[in-house]
Amino acid sequence: MKTKYWKKTILFLAAVCLSGSLLAGCQSQKSADSTQTENSEKTFVFGDTTFNPENEEADVNPHNTYAGWACIRYGIGETLFHYSDAMEIEPWLATEYENPDDLTWIITLRDDVSFSSGRKMDGEAVKECLEHLIEVHERARGDLMIDSITAEGQTVTIKTQVPKPTLLNYLSDPYGCIIDMQAGITEDGIVTGTGPYQVVSLTSGEKLELKKNETYWDGEPGFDQITVRTISDGDTLTMALQSGEIDGAYGMPYASYPLFENDDYTFSSCATSRAFFAHMNFESPIIQDEAVRKAIAMGIDKEGFVETLLDGNGYAAVGAYPDNFSFGGDAVQAESYDPAGAEKVLEDAGWVDRDGDGIREKDGEKLSIRWLTYPSRQELPLLAESAQATLKEIGIDVSINSTANHNSLRKDPTAWDVYASAMVTAPTGDPEYFFTTHCLDSSAVNNGHYHSDRLEELEKEMAVTFDTEKRGELAVQMQQTILDNHAFVFCSHLKMSMISRSDVTGLTAHPCDFYEITADLKPAE
């Protein structure tokens, strides 16, 4: 059945993004390189805590690890389909699609789109891009399961190896940004896309320079030049926005929010499915003890973490997804904060403080765990400190390693016991993504080598299930399986905010956390 503007309704309506100026008082100063220069060029400087190799965003090449997030966030690349504010899939570079059978997807492309290189985006260009993607990107290859791609004019036909109900969802992932493979990918990871901005230069982990794409197909971009600065330190980011060195910010420390709650700034806030959670390392002898895993889950004060350390800027988690999903929130059950209950679990398992130093031991071994995390997500060091304090109260010693080198360390099963990280668990609105990336034998980020026969069986069923209600039911069962095994502890979900100067408009938070710099970003009139 051919669909001109078919929307696949996801299982939930995402929280409404709120954008508005808040009142109080604080004056910021414009910098010389911001908003409008003497030669009337309109410029914008954006500070971001997350654009760095530490977050696997060393460049803007969507075919490199998670760098597609930078490609799509900064207006360089676009995908065939994207998400509305209500998290419905809509055509973007595509206009329509057919799904004549479970293995075949025929996608019709817009006829008015060119890459910033000048090359027209046609079926052959999309074919070249997707073929290179699945050749070099392990996660995309496993997600898409593409068997073949053919192109004719403005049409691309994709055949999958197995039924793939979520193909359009995965094509909307940042790695699905369509780039010009004939223009190539530079050694620095610079690509040519179809977005409102094109790359001028990139210094990995420091700065990205962009200029307007003069031939952009979907309206005139609002700025002539944009600079994205990597500012990993929250205090430095705060001072940069206060002083006018930057015009907008992502990743501002919550403690700094009151400084910008005035007429000089605009907040755009949105609930997302980004979760802050702990992986258990099943290669660690101490974590292999079910009682230890259960006690850790019972010994973390999620509500206290959110309300005290995050100043209420988040939501305590139960499972992988927030409660605005039909398969999220209280659809599953997890251990509640229960220090007394956790102590009993440990006592019954033989973990007792015999020498009176406050730390339990068993068979001569101290109950000490190594907590690995990283600093570029401001919530994670705070979560580590919170867990360290509350777990000590029940007799568990926690040593924290918050390091930018976490991506190499997490691959070494001898280097950690608990690894706390952050991810958008349902960026495509569908529940399968989290499980395929983190929980299965084949998952690229199954850091703790967790295995469950039951989970593997449920995933095989989900992989071929097209009915969205049934997929939601399977997601509940899959979450409950990993929660019952105490394989993960989900602590909180992010309330994302971006802050800009009030003389800028269009920096808007989105529930999927993909879209930031768009053609709508412009000086306020």
N, C-alpha and C positions, 0 to 999 in steps of 0.2 A: 504493500500500500504506500503510495507516494504522499509525502506530507510537506506542504509548502512552508509551514512555520511551526513544526511540531515541537511541543514542549514536553519533555519528560519530567513529570512532577516528582520531585524527591519526597522522601517519607516525612518531611517536616517543613514547616515554615520557619526560616531563621529569624532570630530576634531582629527587630527593626533597628537599623542604624540611626543613631541620633547625632545630629550635627548642629552646633549652635554656639554662640559666644556666651561666656559666663562673666559675672560681674565681680569686681573688687577694685584693686588699683595697683599698677606697676607699669612703669614706662620702659619701653625698649627702644633701642637706637638702630636705625638703618645702617647697614654696612655699605661700603663703596661698591662692593661687587654683587649687591643684591637688588632685586626688583627691577630697577631701570637705570641704565648707565647713561653717560652724557651723550652718547651717539644714538640714544633712544632705543637701544636693544633691551628687551625685557629679559631679565635673568632671574633665576630661582636657585637657592642653595638649600639642599635637603640633608639633614643629619640622620644617620641610621646606625643603630648599635649592632645590627645583625649581618651587614654585608661584609663578610670576611671569610678567609679560608677555614677558620674555626667552625663555621656553620656550613661548610662544604659549598660556599659561594665564593670561590676564588676569582671567578670571572662572570661573564654574562652568557656563556655558551650553554644552551639548554640541554645539550647532549653530554654535559659533564656533571656528574653527581646531582646535586640539588641547585646548580647555578641557574636553572630555568626560572627559579623564583626571582632572581635579580633581573633576568631578561624581561619577564612579564610585569614585575612591579614597577620597573623604571621606564616603562613605555617603549621598549625596544621591540619586543615580539608580541605576537597575538596568536591565539589558537583557533582551530576550526569552529569550536563551540565554546561558549563561556556561560557564566552563571549570572542570573539576575539577582537583585537584592533579596528576592524571595527564594533564592537558591534553586531556580528552575533552569534547566539547560536550554539555551537559546543559540541559534546560529550566530556566528561572528564572521569569520572569513568564509564560512559556508553559507548557503542559502536554504538548503533542504537536504533531506536524505531519504533513501529507501532501505528497507530491511526485508528483502524478498524471502529470505530463509534465515535460519539460525546462524549460518556461517558467512553471510554476504551482506556487506554494507556499501551502498552506492551513494556517494556524497557529491553534491553539486556545489561548485565554488562561486563566489562573487566574481563578476567580470570586470570590476573597476578597481582592483587592488594591484599595486606595484610594490616591490621591495624598495627600500631607500637606495638601492643600487641602480634603480631604473628598470630592472627586469620585471616583466609582468608575472604575477602569481597565477600560474595555471596548474593543471593536473600534473604535468610532468615535474614542475618545481616541488609540489607537495609530495609526490612519489619519491623524488630524490631525498628530500628532507627526512621523511619517515623511514625510508630504507636505511639511511645512515644512522638514525636514532636507534633502531632496534639492533643494528650491527654493533654499536659501541656502548649502549646504555643497558646494563643488565636488568635494572628494575623495570624499565619501560618494556624491554623484551618479554619479561615474565608477565607484566600487566596486560599487554596488548595481545599477545599470542597470535601475531600476524603470520599467515601462511604465504600470502602473495598480495602485491599491489599492482594494479594496472591503471593507466591514465589515458584519457582521451579528451582533448580540449579542456573544458572546465569541469570535467568529471573525474573522480577518483573512485575506483572500486577496490575495496579491501575484503579479502577473504581471511577468516581466522581459522586456526588449527582446530579449535573447539568452540562450541557456542560461547559467546562473550557478551552477556547482557549489559555489561557496563562499559562497552567499548567507547561510547561517546563521552562518558565520564572521564575515562582515562585520556582520551584525546584532548580533554580540557585541562589536564594537569599541566603545570608549567613546562615540563619537558616536552610537551606537545606544541610549543611555539614553532611556527613555520618560518624557517630561515632559508636564505638563498645559498644553496650549496655550491653553486657556480661561483659566487663571490667568495666563498670559502670561509674557513675559521682560522683566524690568525694564531700565532704562537701564544699571544697574550689572552686568547679566549674571547676575542671580539668577533661578533657575528653581525649579519645584515638581516634585519627583520622588516615587518610591515607596519610597525607601530608609529606613533606620532613623533618619536625621537630616535636619532641614530647616534652611534658612539663616535666620539672624536678621539678620546684617549682613555686608557685605564691603567691605574696603578693599583695592583691587587692589594686589598686590605687597607687602602688609603683613600682613593678618590676615583670617581668616574665622571668624565666630561661628556655631555650630550649636546646636540644641537637639533633644532627643529627639522623634521622631515618635511621638506617643502612640497612634496607630492603626496602627503598623507590623504588617504581616501575618505576619512570620516570626520571632516571638519578641520578647521585651522587650529593647530596647537597654540596654547596660550602664551608660551615663552619662547624666546629665540634661543636661549642657552639655559641648560640646567647642569648644576654640579651636585653629585651625590657624594657626600663625605662620610667615611666610616669613622664613627666616634663611639668606641666601645665602652668608654667610661661614662657612667650616668651623670656624674657631677660636671664633667667637661661638656657633655651635651646640654645640660641645664644652662651653664654659663654662656655657651655659644648662642642659644636662642635668646637669652636675656640681653646679650650684648648686640644682637643683630648680625652676628657672623653667619648665622643660618636663618632661613625663613620658615622652615618647617622641620618637624622631628618625629621619628618613630622610635619607640623604646625608652621614652622618658621615665625616670624613676618616679614611683608613686609619691614619694616624699616631696618631690618637686612640683607636683600638680598645683598646690595653692599659689605658687609664684605666678602662674599663668591663668588663674581664674579671674580674669578681668577683661575689660573692653579691648585691650590691645591684642588679644589672642582669640583663636577659635579652636574649640575641641570638636573632634568627630570621634564618636565612640560606638562600639559594636560588640555584642556577644559573639564569640567564635567557638569552634570545637577544638581549639588548641588546648592540649592537656599537658600538665606538668605531672610526671609520673616516674615511678621507680621500677626498674627491671631487676629481677632476682637472678643471680648467676648460679645456674645449676651445676656448673663445674666446680664451684667452691664447696668444700666439705662442710663448712659451717652452715651454708645456705641450703644444702641438701636436707638438713634437718627441718621437717615440716613444722615443728613447734617454733623454731626460730623465725621462719617466714611468717607464720601466723601472728606471732608476738610483734613483729615489726609492723604488720598491717594494723594491729590493734593499738600500737603505741605511738602512732603519728596523729597529731591533733590537726586535722584538716581545717576545721572551722577556725581554730585559733590562728593558724597560718594565714588564712584568707583575711580574717577580720583585723588581726593585729599587725602582721608584717606587711600585708598587701593593702592595708587601709581600706578593706572592702572592695578592692578593684579586682574582683574575680568571683568564682563560685566554687564551693567545695564540691569535689567529684565523688561519684560512687563507682562508675565504670568508665569506659573509654569515651563515652559521648555525653554531652550535657542534656538537660531535660527538655530542650526544645526539639529533640528527636523522639519519635515514637519508640525507638529502641534504646533511648538514653535515660539518664537520671535514675529514678526509682524503678525502672523496668527490671533492674537487676539488684542484687543484694551483695553488699560487701561488709567486711568487719567494721564496726563502729569504734570510735576512740574509747578504749576501756583499759586503762592502766592496770587496775586490779585484776581484771580478767587475763590480761597479758602476763602478769606476774604468775598467776596460777598455771597458765599453759606452760611456762618455762619451768616452774617448780615440778610439775607433773612429769616433765621430760628429763628431769635430773639436772637442770641448770640452777645451781644454788650458789649464793655468795658465802663461801666458807671462810674467807679470811677477813671479812668485814670492810673491804675497800670500796664497796658499792657496786662492784662489777661481778656478775655471776661467772661461774666456771663449771666445767664438767670434764671428768677424767683428766684433770690437770690443765685443761685448755680454757683460757679466758674467753668470754663471750664478747669478742671485739670484731666489728665489721668495718670494712674499708668502703667509704662512700665516695664514688667518683661522680663528678659533675663538671659544669663549665660556667664561666662568668658572663658570657655575652648575652644570655637571657637573664635579666636582672632578678627574676623570681627564683632561679635555681640555687644560687648561694644562700638566699634567705631560707629556702626550703631545707637545705642541708643543715643550716644552723638550728632551725626549728626542730627537725628530726633528731639532731644530736642532743638537744636539751631534753626532749620528752622521752627519748629512748634511754637516756642515762637514768632517768627516774625509775625505770623498770629493770635496771641492771645491765643494760647493753651499752658497751663503749663504742663510740662512733668516731673514726678518724676521717676527716674530709680532705679530699684532693680535688679542688676546683681549678681546672687547668684548661688552657686553650688546646692542649695536646690530647684532649679526651678521645678524639676520633681514632687515634692509633691505639690508645690504651684500652678502649672498650673492646678491641679485637683480641686482646691478650687475656684469656680467662684466668690467668694467675695474678692479674694486676688489681682486681676489684671484687667486691662481694655484692654491692648494690650500685647500680648506675642510674642516676636521675637525669632525665632529659625532657625536652619539650617537642611536641609535634602537633600538627593539625590532624586529628584522627579521622576526620571525614571531610577532606577538602573538596571532594566531588559530590558531597551530599549522600554518598552511598557508604554503607558500613564495611564493605569488604576490604577497603584499602588498608586499614590498620592491621588487620590480621595477616594479609599477604606480605606486608613489609616487616612485621615484628614478631609474629607468634608461631609461624609454621616452620617445618624442617627446611623448607626452601627459601625462607625469608632472608632478605639481604641484611636486615638489622635485627635478627634474633640474637642479640648480644649475649644473652645468658644461656643459649643452647637449650631452651625449654622445648619439651616434647609432650604431646598429648595425643593418644590414638583417637580419642573422641573428637578433639578439635580438628584433626586431619580429616575425619569422616564428614564432619559438618561443613568444612570448607569445600570438599568435593561436591557436596550438594548445592552449596551457595553458588559455586562457580558456573553452574548450568541453569540456575533458577532466574527466570525473567520477571516473575511476579514480584512487585515491590513489597507487598504486604508479607509475603512468605520470606523474602530476604530479611525483613525486619525481625521476624520471628526467629530466624536462624541466628541473626546477630545477637539477640538476647541470650540464646543458648550458648553461643560461642563465648560471649563475655562472662557468663556465669561459670563456664568451665575454667577459664583462666583465673577468675576470682576465687573459686573453690580450691584451686591448686595453689593459691597465693603466689602466683608467678609474677604478678605486677601489682603495684599499689598506685591507684589513681588519686592524686591529691587535690588538684584544682583545675578549673578551666579559665581561660583568659578572657577578660573584658579588654579588648584592644582599643587603644586611643591613639590618635595622631593629633598633633598640635601644630597650628600654623599661625603666623602673624595675621592680624585682622585685615591687612591690606592684600591678602591672598584668598582666593576662593577655589573650591574644587578639590581640596585634599581630603578625601572622604574614605572612612573605614568601610570595609566590606566583610560580610560574614565568612567568606572562604579565605580571606587574608591574602588573596592573590594580587589585587588591583590597587595601586597607589597613585603613580604618576600617569595621568591620562590627558587626552586633549582638552578635557574640561578644567584642568588646573590652569589658573590664569590670575592676573592682577584683579583685585576687586574694583568695581567701578564706583 
